[in-house]
Every structure is written in C-alpha cells, then in structure tokens.
C-alpha cells in the first residue's frame, strides 16, 4: 500500500505538539476514504541511546484495549450469543447476587457501580487487590457496590476484567486468543500484541512519564514501567503501531470486523443513566462531541489517541509519554471529553 509523501505542514505541527508537550517520540497515521494516506514517525523511541522512532516502532497503547473488547462484544451480539442488556449471571457463574444483576452494557459504559479490583503501587505500578487473580476476585466480591447500577458513572478496571470473562464464557476461548483471531488476524495487524514492560519486544518505544504516581506533574521525565496481570488485558496492556491501528480502523469501516451498521451505532452510542444524563462512554469507546457530532475517540494512558470523524477520516497518534494528553482524564472523570488537539491536527491532514 503506497502512502502519500509526508505533508511538511503536518510534520511541522506534530513537531510543535511534541515540543509543547515534551513528547520524546511519536507515530501518526491518517486514514481517508478507506485507505491510509499518511504515516509519520518522529522523535526518539529511547532517550538514553538516542534510538529514533520508525514506522515499525511498537508503542504501548494502554486503555485502547477497551475498544477491542467492545468490538468483541458486538461480534458476539451479531452471532446471537450475547444480549448486552441481559444480566451477566446469564454468562458468568459464581458471582455475588448484586454483581450478577449488572448487564454487559452497564459494565461497558462504566455505569455498573462495581468496586475496583486493582491496587496502585509506586512508580505507576498496577496490581490486584489479592495475591493472585482468584484472591483478587474474592476480595472484590466482598466489597460493597459503590452505586446502584445505571445511576452513576465511575471508571474501574473491574468492568472490563469482567467483560473478559463474558467473552471467554461465550467464545470458549482465552480472551487474548479471541482478540488475536477475530481482530488482529482479520485486520492484518502483524505488530500488535498483549504484553507489558517486563516483556522483550522488538523495536519497542520505551515509555516515559511526566506524571508522578500521585497524579501531580513531575519536573523531569522518568522511565515508566507498567505491568498488567492477564485478567486486566481486556482493559489495558496492548502494544501496537500507528500503521496496525490504521489497518484495524479500515477493517472496521469496511464492515470486516462488524457486519451490521447497527453494531457500529451501538458501539459508539454513549451510555445513558436512569436520570437521562448522557455519559462519555460507548461500548468500549470513549465518545467526544465535536461541532454537534459524536466522535468515537479511543484513548490510552494519556499518551495514545484515536479519533474517527463522521466523514470517515480517522487519525491515530501514539506517543511514548504518559501525560502527553492529560485531556483524556476528563473521559474517566465524567467531564466533557476534549479532543481539541486532534481536531487541530485534522486541519493539517
């Protein structure tokens, strides 16, 4: 596939973005009319050894994994295996009564009220609230529900960890195998994998952070090490390239991953609380509002961002700096989700 020559204005704007936000390295891909028309690689993948970013550099994309989980759920809906408004006890055994009443839609739109299964350590480390997965689920089951399902909105990784169990129950496959088979292989994503910072990954772009573990800004960049237990793969732990993600978006737009237009509408329709208030989250896809239109905008780690515009144009921006895109935090805090930096980038495409 031929990619058009890089636009000088686009590259200049990306360099300005990197300078303003202290981003060491970046990849970007532009999709238009069902094809990738631009692919950019700028900056360094490793600061210490001055390793340049290339089109083949592999970036951590963190919570963009949830968008893959959302597509998997709709694939199961299309196969008449899943009713996303049925109680999850229909599909997953051994849940407490209060948990079992929650629906897959409530889990996906972060309106379940389930407590957090994750614990946070120093240096951005991620762990579970038990010594292993079984103990963590037991500890979470013992915690009270935080609010009545469907009445409020709160980001906990429990939601997508449990959706992973739904997918495994209905598919008869390990979650990661289902994603590899039904999405990576179908879209031709040869450089995308589930992994964390303990794994050896060829051409990896090392992750850095400008955010301290307490959420405040750090004066200097430091290397980040984030390790994800397998139970959290439905919510995070993906590594990919801008080119692979462009292929994935093209396959989604072409009807290769989901056959029905109604599936896309469900995927990208924000949740609504019992009060009638809209949320920021569809089925695994954060949704921004741009000029009165919904723009599906998967976001990961405050450093990776996708935007899929109503005219079919899509933009992928991957960086290796946690904190590069602090605007993403709004989607998790139930605030207006601003992707203005992507909208501005669009004017250069």
Secondary structure, DSSP 8 states (H G I E B T S, - for coil): -------HHHHHHHHHHHHHHT-SEEEEEEEETTEEEEEEEEEEEETTTTEE--TT-BEEEETTHHHHHHHHHHHHHHTT---TTSBGGGT--S--HHHHT-BHHHHHTT-S-----EEE-GGG-EEESSSSHHHHHHHHHTS--SS-TTS-----THHHHHHHHHHHHHHSS-HHHHHIIIIIHHHT-TT-EE--TTS--TTB---EEEE-TTS-EEEEEEE------GGGTTTS-EEE-HHHHHHHHHHHHTTSS---HHHHHHHHS--B-TTS-B-SB-SS-BEEEETTEEEE--EETTTEEEEE-TTS-EEEEEESEETTTGGGHHHHTTS----HHHHHHHTT-
